[in-house]
Amino acid sequence: MQLDAWGSCVVDGVPTLKCFEVVFGNILTMASAFIVLVLFIMFVMGSFRYLTSFGNAEKVKKAQGTLRYALVGFILFVSAFLIMKIIDILFLGGCGRIFQFNLDNTGIVTSCP
């Protein structure tokens, strides 16, 4: 994952509405990286708690709860990504333009670049 550069959305040093696309894409990229990091930490913490519970039923239950929430979060994250990919393929031609806004006068772009 790499953040996008400003590119041609800045005209004479002033950002235009086209920069919203870049900002939104960068926010999604950073949020995705943050979510993956938090899920990894939850898996590690849940595993550590489970290993150090020594059979204590209450500690095992807390560890299983942490692992369960991490798994549910992972499933939701992957599901959202796959749903967006399916929408991109079915309705936008599979060009990876799911969050790109077309602000020129021509309207809808019909082919992939």
GROMACS elastic network, one bead per residue, 0.5 to 0.9 nm:
[ bonds ]
;  ai    aj funct       b0    kb
    1    29     6  0.66190   500
    1    30     6  0.85613   500
    1    33     6  0.80499   500
    2    26     6  0.82185   500
    2    29     6  0.74102   500
    2    30     6  0.89736   500
    3    22     6  0.85479   500
    3    25     6  0.78027   500
    3    26     6  0.53737   500
    3    27     6  0.87650   500
    3    29     6  0.69310   500
    3    30     6  0.81005   500
    4     7     6  0.82055   500
    4    22     6  0.63059   500
    4    23     6  0.83767   500
    4    25     6  0.75160   500
    4    26     6  0.64488   500
    5    22     6  0.74301   500
    6     9     6  0.61484   500
    6    10     6  0.69200   500
    6    15     6  0.87980   500
    6    19     6  0.68759   500
    6    22     6  0.66422   500
    6    23     6  0.86187   500
    7    10     6  0.71255   500
    7    19     6  0.87261   500
    7    22     6  0.88489   500
    8    11     6  0.72139   500
    8    18     6  0.85574   500
    8    19     6  0.85459   500
    9    14     6  0.85455   500
    9    15     6  0.60956   500
    9    16     6  0.57096   500
    9    17     6  0.75840   500
    9    18     6  0.53757   500
    9    19     6  0.51820   500
    9    20     6  0.88498   500
    9    22     6  0.85346   500
   10    13     6  0.57199   500
   10    14     6  0.53572   500
   10    16     6  0.59427   500
   10    18     6  0.83526   500
   10    19     6  0.72384   500
   11    14     6  0.53133   500
   11    15     6  0.63499   500
   11    16     6  0.69645   500
   12    15     6  0.83729   500
   15    18     6  0.78022   500
   15    19     6  0.61394   500
   15    20     6  0.88771   500
   16    19     6  0.56519   500
   16    20     6  0.78762   500
   17    20     6  0.56214   500
   17    21     6  0.80252   500
   17   103     6  0.83568   500
   18    21     6  0.58574   500
   18    22     6  0.75260   500
   18   101     6  0.75891   500
   18   102     6  0.84103   500
   18   103     6  0.70702   500
   19    22     6  0.51605   500
   19    23     6  0.62427   500
   19    24     6  0.85605   500
   20    23     6  0.50577   500
   20    24     6  0.59346   500
   20    25     6  0.84007   500
   20   101     6  0.87613   500
   21    24     6  0.52120   500
   21    25     6  0.60607   500
   21    26     6  0.85486   500
   21    99     6  0.70627   500
   21   100     6  0.60615   500
   21   101     6  0.64752   500
   22    25     6  0.51536   500
   22    26     6  0.61046   500
   22    27     6  0.85943   500
   22   100     6  0.85924   500
   23    26     6  0.51478   500
   23    27     6  0.61655   500
   23    28     6  0.86794   500
   24    27     6  0.51135   500
   24    28     6  0.62522   500
   24    29     6  0.86587   500
   24    99     6  0.80120   500
   25    28     6  0.51480   500
   25    29     6  0.62012   500
   25    30     6  0.87022   500
   25    99     6  0.70993   500
   25   100     6  0.84893   500
   26    29     6  0.50280   500
   26    30     6  0.61705   500
   26    31     6  0.84875   500
   27    30     6  0.51930   500
   27    31     6  0.59848   500
   27    32     6  0.84930   500
   28    31     6  0.50350   500
   28    32     6  0.60224   500
   28    33     6  0.85872   500
   29    32     6  0.52203   500
   29    33     6  0.63368   500
   29    34     6  0.86876   500
   30    33     6  0.51447   500
   30    34     6  0.61492   500
   30    35     6  0.86394   500
   31    35     6  0.60921   500
   31    36     6  0.86295   500
   32    35     6  0.51084   500
   32    36     6  0.62487   500
   32    37     6  0.86186   500
   32    77     6  0.84859   500
   33    36     6  0.52160   500
   33    37     6  0.62168   500
   33    38     6  0.87224   500
   34    37     6  0.50779   500
   34    38     6  0.61778   500
   34    39     6  0.86064   500
   35    38     6  0.51551   500
   35    39     6  0.61151   500
   35    40     6  0.85489   500
   35    73     6  0.86897   500
   35    74     6  0.87232   500
   35    77     6  0.81018   500
   36    39     6  0.51710   500
   36    40     6  0.61423   500
   36    41     6  0.86720   500
   36    74     6  0.80697   500
   36    77     6  0.87011   500
   37    40     6  0.51464   500
   37    41     6  0.62664   500
   37    42     6  0.86702   500
   38    41     6  0.50951   500
   38    42     6  0.61521   500
   38    43     6  0.86754   500
   38    70     6  0.86592   500
   39    42     6  0.50049   500
   39    43     6  0.62144   500
   39    44     6  0.86527   500
   39    69     6  0.89703   500
   39    70     6  0.56150   500
   39    71     6  0.81139   500
   39    73     6  0.71390   500
   39    74     6  0.68452   500
   40    43     6  0.51494   500
   40    44     6  0.62528   500
   40    45     6  0.86317   500
   40    70     6  0.80640   500
   41    44     6  0.50907   500
   41    45     6  0.60419   500
   41    46     6  0.84697   500
   41    70     6  0.89261   500
   42    45     6  0.51132   500
   42    46     6  0.59625   500
   42    47     6  0.83896   500
   42    66     6  0.65834   500
   42    67     6  0.69096   500
   42    69     6  0.82529   500
   42    70     6  0.58202   500
   43    46     6  0.52043   500
   43    47     6  0.60182   500
   43    48     6  0.84797   500
   43    66     6  0.74568   500
   43    67     6  0.58206   500
   43    70     6  0.61548   500
   43    71     6  0.81326   500
   44    47     6  0.51547   500
   44    48     6  0.60344   500
   44    49     6  0.85524   500
   44    67     6  0.87413   500
   45    48     6  0.50714   500
   45    49     6  0.60664   500
   45    50     6  0.84842   500
   45    63     6  0.79274   500
   45    66     6  0.76926   500
   45    67     6  0.83150   500
   46    49     6  0.51348   500
   46    50     6  0.60791   500
   46    51     6  0.86025   500
   46    62     6  0.80120   500
   46    64     6  0.68167   500
   46    65     6  0.79258   500
   46    66     6  0.52009   500
   46    67     6  0.51989   500
   46    68     6  0.88376   500
   46    70     6  0.85220   500
   47    50     6  0.50397   500
   47    51     6  0.61364   500
   47    52     6  0.85930   500
   47    63     6  0.69253   500
   47    64     6  0.85033   500
   47    66     6  0.86567   500
   47    67     6  0.72916   500
   48    51     6  0.51363   500
   48    52     6  0.61209   500
   48    53     6  0.84965   500
   48    63     6  0.80651   500
   49    52     6  0.51874   500
   49    53     6  0.59165   500
   49    59     6  0.70889   500
   49    60     6  0.73816   500
   49    62     6  0.78773   500
   49    63     6  0.53372   500
   49    64     6  0.87643   500
   49    66     6  0.89723   500
   50    53     6  0.52962   500
   50    54     6  0.79890   500
   50    55     6  0.86700   500
   50    59     6  0.71966   500
   50    60     6  0.55951   500
   50    61     6  0.85582   500
   50    62     6  0.82561   500
   50    63     6  0.51502   500
   50    64     6  0.72481   500
   51    54     6  0.69742   500
   51    55     6  0.89668   500
   51    60     6  0.86616   500
   51    63     6  0.88607   500
   52    55     6  0.84775   500
   52    59     6  0.84787   500
   52    60     6  0.88719   500
   53    56     6  0.54785   500
   53    57     6  0.79442   500
   53    58     6  0.84184   500
   53    59     6  0.53462   500
   53    60     6  0.58455   500
   53    63     6  0.82486   500
   54    57     6  0.88348   500
   54    59     6  0.84429   500
   54    60     6  0.83432   500
   55    58     6  0.87387   500
   55    59     6  0.78288   500
   55    60     6  0.68267   500
   56    59     6  0.54577   500
   56    60     6  0.61368   500
   56    61     6  0.86490   500
   57    60     6  0.51150   500
   57    61     6  0.61198   500
   57    62     6  0.87493   500
   58    61     6  0.51343   500
   58    62     6  0.63823   500
   58    63     6  0.87328   500
   59    62     6  0.51228   500
   59    63     6  0.61741   500
   59    64     6  0.85639   500
   60    63     6  0.50829   500
   60    64     6  0.60815   500
   60    65     6  0.85351   500
   61    64     6  0.51091   500
   61    65     6  0.61367   500
   61    66     6  0.87229   500
   62    65     6  0.50325   500
   62    66     6  0.63034   500
   62    67     6  0.87049   500
   63    66     6  0.51516   500
   63    67     6  0.62499   500
   63    68     6  0.85069   500
   64    67     6  0.50657   500
   64    68     6  0.59288   500
   64    69     6  0.85756   500
   65    69     6  0.61661   500
   65    70     6  0.85394   500
   66    69     6  0.52635   500
   66    70     6  0.61851   500
   66    71     6  0.86256   500
   67    70     6  0.50451   500
   67    71     6  0.61191   500
   67    72     6  0.86226   500
   68    71     6  0.50980   500
   68    72     6  0.61717   500
   68    73     6  0.85707   500
   69    72     6  0.50531   500
   69    73     6  0.60577   500
   69    74     6  0.85142   500
   70    73     6  0.51002   500
   70    74     6  0.61446   500
   70    75     6  0.86406   500
   71    74     6  0.50446   500
   71    75     6  0.61621   500
   71    76     6  0.86166   500
   72    75     6  0.50927   500
   72    76     6  0.61599   500
   72    77     6  0.85812   500
   73    76     6  0.51240   500
   73    77     6  0.60901   500
   73    78     6  0.86306   500
   74    77     6  0.51002   500
   74    78     6  0.61631   500
   74    79     6  0.84086   500
   75    78     6  0.52862   500
   75    79     6  0.59180   500
   75    80     6  0.85343   500
   76    79     6  0.50343   500
   76    80     6  0.60755   500
   76    81     6  0.85945   500
   77    80     6  0.53293   500
   77    81     6  0.63557   500
   77    82     6  0.87536   500
   78    81     6  0.50972   500
   78    82     6  0.61320   500
   78    83     6  0.85718   500
   79    82     6  0.51012   500
   79    83     6  0.60440   500
   79    84     6  0.85679   500
   80    83     6  0.51323   500
   80    84     6  0.62245   500
   80    85     6  0.86412   500
   81    84     6  0.52242   500
   81    85     6  0.62428   500
   81    86     6  0.87134   500
   82    86     6  0.61139   500
   82    87     6  0.85792   500
   83    86     6  0.50835   500
   83    87     6  0.62051   500
   83    88     6  0.85709   500
   84    87     6  0.50862   500
   84    88     6  0.61333   500
   84    89     6  0.86805   500
   84    98     6  0.73528   500
   85    89     6  0.61916   500
   85    90     6  0.86151   500
   85    94     6  0.77794   500
   85    96     6  0.80284   500
   85    98     6  0.79723   500
   86    89     6  0.51033   500
   86    90     6  0.60096   500
   86    91     6  0.83157   500
   86    94     6  0.83264   500
   87    90     6  0.52458   500
   87    91     6  0.57129   500
   87    92     6  0.71908   500
   87    94     6  0.84471   500
   87    98     6  0.78362   500
   88    91     6  0.56725   500
   88    93     6  0.64122   500
   88    94     6  0.51572   500
   88    95     6  0.72601   500
   88    96     6  0.65147   500
   88    97     6  0.69766   500
   88    98     6  0.55604   500
   89    92     6  0.58059   500
   89    93     6  0.50429   500
   89    95     6  0.74497   500
   89    96     6  0.81784   500
   90    93     6  0.62293   500
   90    94     6  0.71150   500
   91    94     6  0.78772   500
   92    95     6  0.68217   500
   92    96     6  0.79930   500
   92    97     6  0.69332   500
   92    98     6  0.71822   500
   92   110     6  0.85825   500
   93    96     6  0.82239   500
   93    97     6  0.85881   500
   93   110     6  0.82726   500
   93   111     6  0.78857   500
   93   112     6  0.77379   500
   94    97     6  0.75623   500
   94    98     6  0.86543   500
   94   112     6  0.83233   500
   95    98     6  0.81508   500
   95   111     6  0.82464   500
   95   112     6  0.55723   500
   95   113     6  0.79775   500
   96    99     6  0.81342   500
   96   100     6  0.84766   500
   96   112     6  0.87772   500
   97   100     6  0.50770   500
   97   101     6  0.81736   500
   97   112     6  0.88610   500
   98   101     6  0.85974   500
  102   105     6  0.85614   500
  102   106     6  0.85710   500
  102   107     6  0.68874   500
  102   108     6  0.71206   500
  102   109     6  0.78196   500
  103   106     6  0.84756   500
  103   107     6  0.76707   500
  104   107     6  0.66458   500
  106   109     6  0.77396   500
  109   112     6  0.78647   500
